[in-house]
Amino acid sequence: MRQVSLTVVFILLIAGQVSAQDQIFSDDFEWGSICAWNNLWYQDNDTDEWGANGVAGISVSCPPPAGYVTVKGDCDDYDEFVFPGAWEGCDFIDNDCDLSTEDGSDDLWLGDLCDGTDSDLCSEGVFDCLSGTQVCEDTTGNTPDLCDDTDDDCNPATPDGADETWLSDPCDGADSDLCVEGTYGCAGGLQICSDNSSSSLDLCNGTDDDCDPASVDGSEDPLSGASCDGPDSDLCPEGINSCSAGSLVCSDASESSTDVCNGIDDDCDPASSDGDEDPQLGAACDGPDSDLCLEGTSSCNGGALTCSDNSSSSLDLCNGADDDCDAASADGSEDPLLGAACDGLDSDLCLEGVYSCSGGSLVCSDATGSTTELCNGIDDDCDGFVDEGISAAIDDYEPNNGCSTPRSLPTILEDASEVHYSATIYPSGDQDYYRFHAEEGNHNCSPGTSQTYRVTVRLAPPQSPNCSNYDLALYSDSCSQLRISSSGSCTQETLTVEWGGTCGVDDSRYFRIGIFPYSGAWECAQYDLYISMD
């Protein structure tokens, strides 16, 4: 009201149409109201300082009548909020009495962003005034909150992805199985599955553990195809597992591997000792001796069976018993006397037979009869004494104890091979004398020319068992001593005699030889006599 009054006064003053003395101030008017002469007055029923539009004014002098104003144009004089220039709110009323202005055109919210009646909270429309009512022109429809790390529905209270159709649906995680063990959720704008379980392997149990009908039962069983041990007593994986009718079946059809004593875990059981199943363990056994007698027990040491038999070899004696426990060996086959020299029932002590085993007893094969002691430097009767009880009376060459009673020897031919004779000097004064003819051979010479002949006699005295010292003498046929070797040496003695002759004349001669003990030391021992002529 004050604003209108001041405006009128201002206009009147500017125009110069009134003067100061024309201004009348009435007690009934507020300060600044104008009382103009010859003005028309309009009734103001709603006291909004505007008279009704289309109503005739009245011409009165100052002061004006109560309830009248100087302007008109109020299109609803019974509504104090309707008058020209009034605030045009959205109420389906022409508040400013100007039909050219739209209803609500002065509302501050007009054209502001707004959210419609959809379920989201997004301002996708603008406010407008329709039939006196504030309306939001949002025709976009509901904006679902998808899983994209964006507040699609503009509602901070709803989680990201809250309107996804798959949210909370069952799902399978990143494991290798196809089992739906989680539900879909949204995190970081990405669809996630809450299945954090490990992969469900398709074991051999008749169940589709991995939820994959295309996979064979047991196809992921860690034991399928693995080495396995069958129902035998060992622990050796000698077969392969396969899945059959929901159960693992081992192909091991081998027999039990016995843990024998060989340094190897034959039964594949580290808890069992080497050889504890060896059939020979603890059995009676024979040691390294030569017999076959089970005099010990077997034990396993260092991967080998050892026998506790430390006894010496039991020899198979000739006693009718199987001493060496070897049925294949003959009784007495190891008897130290078997095959040994033995003396029979004769009077000598000579081992002239050998022992054999018969009927569990040793039998001597000596059937030679008694052996008589001879004069030969040998213990003929094996009694430990040599040539005991021997005399010259038994000399086969006797009588030849003197040069006058020699034993004749065959003729010795000139340039022939050396002739050898053997004989013995007997105890008790025995001497040996021999006579031989040294016969001249045929010569390719001139008759009457001189010839030389030589006879060589060698004596090889006995050497065993003891050296016998014999003397050697060479005589003419008349017993004249021509040569003698009387040194008594144990070495060979040689005598040589030479004579001359004439070609064409028979120069052959007879010689005699004497052999006798040195210094009377007779001994029964054989000597060797060698004679040659050249």
C-alpha positions, 0 to 999 in steps of 0.5 A: 500500500505504501509503495503505491502511494509513494509512487503516485506522489512521486509521479505528481511531483515530477509532473508538476500537476500539484503544488505543495498547498494542494497536498492534504494529509488526513488523520485517516491515511497513512503517511505518504498517501495522496489526496488529489483534487478531482480524482476518482475513487474506487472501492477496495473490498479486500484492502489490497489497495486496488479497486475492483476492475470494471467498477466505476469510480466516484469523484469526491474531494479530499479526504476520500471516503473510507475503503476507497483507493485511487487505482483500480484493476483488481480482478478479484477484489475479495482476495487480498492476494489478487491484484495487478503486480501481485506474486503469481503463484501456482494456485490456478488463480490469476494472482497478478490479474494479468492473463498473459502471465502463466500460473505460478510464473513467480514461484521460485521453484518453477523450472527447478530440477525435480524427481518424478514419481518413479522409484529412483531419487534422481532429478531427471525433470523440472518443476512446472505448474499445472492446473494450479498444482506444482508438478514435476515433469519427470517422465524418464521412468525408474532408473535401476541401481546397477552394479557399476560403482555409480549411484544410478538411482541417486539414493545413497541408502541403496547399495550399488547394484541393488536393482540388478536382476541377478543380485543374490542369485546362486552362482559358481565361483572361480574354482574348477567345479561347476557347483553353485556354492555362492550368490551374486553380489556387487563390489567395486562396480563389478558382479562378484560371486560369494563362492570362495570354496575350494574346487570340489574334486570329482572323487570316486564315490558315485557322486557328481562332486564337481556338479559336472555331468560331463566329467566321469566319476572319479576323474579328478580323484588324486588317487585315480591312476596312482600307484597302489597296493593290492590286498597282499601282505606287502606294502608295495604299490604294484598296481594302478587305481581305477574308478569302478562303480563309485569305488577305487579298485587297485590292479595289483594282483601280484603275490605278497613280496616277502621281505627276504634278507638282501638289504632291500625293502622287499615288502616296501614296509620301512617298519619291518626289519630286513629279512624278517619274512625270510623263510630261512630266518631262524632256521637251522643252518650249516656254517662255512665248514665242509660238513652239511650238519645244521649246527647253527641258526640263520640270522640276517646281518648286513643284507645277508644270511649268516649262520651261527655255526662256528663249529669245526668240520665234522669229518665223515669217519669210517664208523657206519654213521653219517658224521658229515650229514651228507647222504651223498658222501660214502661212509668214511669218505673224509676219514684221515686214514682212508686211503692211507698206507697201512700194515696188514697182519704180517710180521713186518711193519711195512705199510704195504696196503691202503685203508678202505672203509667197509661195514663201518670199519677200516680194512687194510689191503696189505696181503703181501706177507712178511717182508724180510730185512735185506742187506741193502741199506734199507729198513726192509721190514720197516721196524726202524732199524736198517740191515739189522741181523744181516751177515755175509752168509746171505751174499748172493755173489759169494764166494768172492771175498778174495782175489783168488775167488773172484766173480767173473764178469762178462767181457769188456770190449774195446771202444764199447759202451761203459758196462754197469754192475751193482752189488752190496757189501755185507757186514761182518767182513764182506769184500767183493772181487771181480775178474773180467776180460779186456778184449782188443777190438779190430784195428785198422793198423799196419801189422807190427806197429805199436798200440796202446790200450786203457781200462777205466774202472769207476766206483760210485759208493752209496749216497743214501741214506748215508754215504758209505766209504768203500775202497777200490783196487785194480789187480792183474790177473795174477792178483798183483795190485796195479792201482788202488784208491783207499781214501775212503771218500764218499765221492766217485773213485776212478782207476785207470791202467794202460798197456802197450801192444803190437798191431796184428798181435792179440793184446787182450788181458784179464784184470781183477777188481777188489771192493772192500769197506774203508777201514773195516766199516762194513755197511749194507749199501749198494754200490755201482761199478762202471768198466770201460776199455778204449 
